[in-house]
Amino acid sequence: MAEFKELIKEICEEKNISYNLLSKNWIIQLKKDEKINYIVGMKFSLNGNSSAMICDDKYAMYEVLKNNHVPTVECKLIYNPRVKDYESDLKDEKEITEYLNKCGKVVVKDATGTFGRNVYCCEAYFEIKDALDEIFNKKKTAIISPFVNILGEYRCICLDDTCELVYEKVRASDNWKHNLSNGASPHIVEDANLKQSLVKFALQIMKIINIRFASVDIIDTQEGLMLLEVNSGVCMNSFMLQVENGKEIAKQIYSKAIDKMF
């Protein structure tokens, strides 16, 4: 987060925008010509609250995309047993085991998790139970999805009707996850046809969610392109550190986003 805050401060100084840190440095207040905007964490005030909340909840995102006939990875919602008012999609050991047998292998995630934390690949019921117990120590919801053979995972950073950056997340040889925070490396997509397909898909999703500034994670599978998730907070810290001129690329994108805030 420190790199992000320093970069935003640098942009603000160049644009003569007042920059103040609030709430133990969690909120950045930007002020110019009596107009005030905020960045909370890495979430810019360009986005509406409802759209951002959809992005922050993996099951909500799945439901929205499924309703709009967008290819995405199936999710089954599981509630923490302490939550009594709602019913899980898979209600007990029998139903979870049946789903596991159908899929062969599943991924269990915190429904609101980020940076690849609390994500588990499971091949047996006891592994699923252990994963759910770990998630439910702190959270109210988890999701179970089929394990998908990912041929490639890509991130598109979009601002309004433009895709500002497209890169592949190449996972480390010793890790099945594609998160940069888990050792994957970013490779900017140069192939024109691939980039065109990814951009078209990402902008379609941005329009459906009605969000202005976000990063869209897309996977290439044997069934074609599928949406994995959308992040309403645009983080480029690892990208800046790993890619030549990464800081300048990130600065240009954040600068455009700040321009649109005023």
C-alpha positions in Angstrom: 0.0 0.0 0.0 2.9 2.4 0.7 3.9 2.3 -3.0 0.4 3.1 -4.1 0.0 6.0 -1.7 3.3 7.5 -2.7 2.4 7.2 -6.4 -1.0 8.9 -5.8 0.7 11.7 -3.9 3.2 12.2 -6.8 0.3 12.4 -9.2 -1.6 14.9 -7.0 1.5 17.1 -6.7 1.8 17.3 -10.5 -1.8 18.1 -10.9 -2.0 20.6 -8.0 -4.5 18.5 -6.1 -4.5 18.6 -2.3 -3.7 15.2 -0.8 -4.5 14.2 2.7 -4.4 10.9 4.5 -7.3 10.1 6.9 -8.5 7.2 9.1 -5.0 5.8 9.9 -4.0 6.3 6.3 -6.8 4.1 5.0 -8.5 7.0 3.2 -6.9 9.4 0.8 -8.8 12.7 0.4 -8.2 14.6 -2.8 -9.4 18.2 -3.2 -9.2 20.6 -6.1 -11.2 23.8 -6.8 -13.5 23.1 -3.8 -14.4 19.6 -5.2 -13.5 16.7 -2.9 -13.1 13.0 -3.8 -11.8 10.0 -2.0 -9.8 6.8 -2.5 -10.6 4.2 0.2 -8.0 1.5 0.2 -7.6 1.2 -3.5 -11.2 1.9 -4.4 -11.7 5.2 -6.3 -14.9 7.2 -5.9 -15.6 6.8 -9.6 -17.5 3.6 -8.9 -21.0 3.4 -7.5 -21.4 1.6 -4.2 -23.7 -1.1 -5.5 -21.4 -2.0 -8.4 -18.4 -2.2 -6.1 -20.3 -4.4 -3.7 -21.1 -6.8 -6.5 -17.4 -7.0 -7.4 -16.4 -7.6 -3.7 -18.7 -10.7 -3.4 -17.7 -13.6 -5.6 -21.2 -15.3 -5.4 -23.0 -12.0 -6.1 -20.7 -11.5 -9.2 -21.5 -15.1 -10.3 -25.2 -14.6 -10.0 -25.1 -11.3 -12.0 -23.0 -12.7 -14.8 -25.0 -15.9 -15.0 -28.2 -13.9 -15.3 -26.6 -12.0 -18.2 -25.4 -15.2 -19.9 -21.7 -14.4 -19.4 -19.4 -17.5 -19.2 -18.1 -17.7 -15.7 -17.0 -20.3 -13.2 -19.9 -21.9 -11.3 -20.1 -21.0 -7.6 -22.0 -22.7 -4.7 -22.6 -20.5 -1.7 -21.9 -21.9 1.8 -22.9 -20.0 4.9 -21.1 -20.2 8.2 -23.1 -22.5 10.5 -23.5 -19.5 12.9 -25.6 -17.7 10.2 -29.1 -19.1 10.8 -31.3 -16.9 8.5 -30.1 -18.2 5.1 -29.7 -21.6 3.4 -26.5 -22.8 1.8 -26.6 -24.1 -1.8 -24.9 -27.3 -0.5 -26.6 -28.0 2.8 -24.6 -30.9 4.4 -21.8 -33.4 4.0 -23.9 -35.6 1.6 -24.6 -32.7 -0.8 -21.0 -31.4 -0.7 -19.7 -34.9 -1.3 -22.0 -35.4 -4.3 -20.8 -32.1 -5.7 -17.2 -33.1 -5.2 -17.8 -36.4 -6.9 -19.4 -34.6 -9.8 -16.5 -32.2 -10.2 -13.6 -34.5 -9.2 -11.8 -31.6 -7.6 -13.0 -28.3 -6.2 -11.8 -24.9 -5.1 -13.0 -23.5 -1.8 -12.7 -19.7 -1.3 -13.6 -17.0 1.1 -16.5 -15.3 -0.8 -15.1 -11.9 -0.2 -11.4 -12.7 -0.1 -8.6 -10.9 -2.0 -5.0 -11.5 -3.0 -5.4 -15.3 -3.2 -5.8 -15.6 0.5 -8.1 -18.4 1.9 -8.2 -20.3 -1.4 -7.9 -24.1 -1.2 -7.8 -26.8 -3.8 -9.6 -29.9 -2.4 -10.0 -33.5 -3.6 -11.6 -35.0 -0.5 -14.5 -34.1 1.9 -12.2 -33.7 4.9 -10.1 -31.2 2.9 -13.2 -29.2 2.1 -14.3 -29.3 5.8 -10.9 -28.1 6.9 -11.0 -25.2 4.4 -14.5 -24.2 5.4 -13.5 -24.3 9.1 -10.5 -22.1 8.4 -12.6 -19.5 6.5 -15.5 -19.6 9.0 -13.1 -18.7 11.8 -13.4 -15.1 10.5 -16.0 -14.9 7.7 -19.7 -15.6 7.2 -19.6 -17.0 3.6 -17.5 -19.2 1.4 -17.9 -20.6 -2.1 -17.2 -23.9 -3.6 -16.4 -24.1 -7.4 -15.3 -26.8 -9.8 -11.5 -26.9 -10.3 -10.9 -25.5 -13.8 -7.9 -26.4 -15.9 -6.7 -22.9 -16.7 -4.8 -22.5 -19.9 -4.0 -18.9 -19.2 -5.1 -16.2 -16.8 -5.3 -12.5 -17.8 -6.0 -9.2 -16.1 -7.6 -6.3 -18.0 -7.5 -2.9 -16.2 -10.4 -0.9 -17.6 -11.4 2.7 -17.2 -14.8 3.7 -18.6 -14.9 2.5 -22.2 -11.1 1.8 -22.5 -8.9 -1.1 -21.5 -5.8 0.6 -20.3 -3.6 -2.5 -19.7 -3.8 -6.3 -20.5 -1.3 -8.7 -19.0 -1.1 -12.4 -18.5 -0.5 -13.8 -14.9 2.0 -16.6 -15.4 2.0 -18.8 -12.3 5.1 -20.0 -10.6 6.1 -23.6 -11.3 5.6 -24.6 -7.6 2.2 -22.9 -7.1 -1.2 -23.6 -8.7 -2.5 -20.1 -8.1 -2.1 -17.2 -10.6 -2.0 -14.4 -8.1 1.0 -12.0 -8.4 1.1 -12.0 -4.6 1.6 -15.8 -4.7 4.6 -15.7 -7.0 3.0 -15.4 -10.4 4.7 -13.0 -12.9 3.0 -10.4 -15.1 3.6 -10.5 -18.9 2.1 -7.8 -21.0 0.0 -9.3 -23.8 1.4 -8.4 -27.2 -0.6 -10.8 -29.4 -3.1 -8.5 -31.2 -5.9 -11.1 -31.7 -5.7 -12.4 -28.1 -5.7 -8.8 -26.8 -8.7 -7.9 -28.9 -10.7 -10.9 -27.6 -9.8 -10.1 -24.0 -10.6 -6.4 -24.2 -14.0 -7.1 -25.9 -14.9 -9.5 -23.1 -13.7 -7.3 -20.3 -15.5 -4.2 -21.5 -18.7 -6.3 -21.9 -18.4 -7.2 -18.2 -17.7 -3.7 -17.2 -20.9 -2.6 -18.9 -23.0 -5.3 -17.3 -21.8 -4.5 -13.8 -22.1 -0.7 -14.5 -18.6 0.0 -13.1 -16.1 2.6 -14.3 -12.7 1.6 -13.0 -11.8 -2.0 -12.2 -9.5 -4.9 -13.0 -11.2 -7.8 -14.8 -9.6 -11.3 -14.4 -10.3 -13.6 -17.3 -9.3 -17.2 -17.7 -8.8 -19.2 -21.0 -10.2 -22.7 -20.7 -11.0 -25.6 -22.9 -14.5 -24.1 -23.2 -13.2 -20.7 -24.1 -12.8 -17.4 -22.2 -14.5 -17.2 -18.8 -14.8 -14.5 -16.2 -13.0 -15.4 -13.0 -13.6 -12.2 -11.0 -13.7 -8.4 -11.0 -11.8 -6.2 -8.6 -13.3 -2.8 -7.7 -10.0 -1.8 -6.1 -7.3 -1.5 -8.8 -4.0 -2.8 -7.3 -0.8 -2.6 -9.4 1.8 -2.9 -6.7 3.3 -6.2 -7.8 3.0 -5.2 -11.4 5.0 -2.0 -10.7 7.8 -4.0 -9.1 8.0 -6.8 -11.6 7.6 -5.1 -15.0 10.0 -2.7 -16.7 8.5 0.7 -16.7 5.7 -0.8 -14.5 5.5 2.3 -12.3 5.1 4.6 -15.2 2.4 2.4 -16.7 0.6 2.4 -13.4 1.1 6.1 -12.9 -0.5 6.9 -16.3 -3.6 4.7 -15.5 -4.1 6.1 -12.0 -3.5 9.7 -13.4 -6.3 9.2 -15.9 -8.6 7.8 -13.2 -7.9 10.9 -11.0 -8.6 13.2 -13.9 -12.0 11.7 -14.3 -12.7 12.3 -10.6 -12.5 16.1 -11.1 
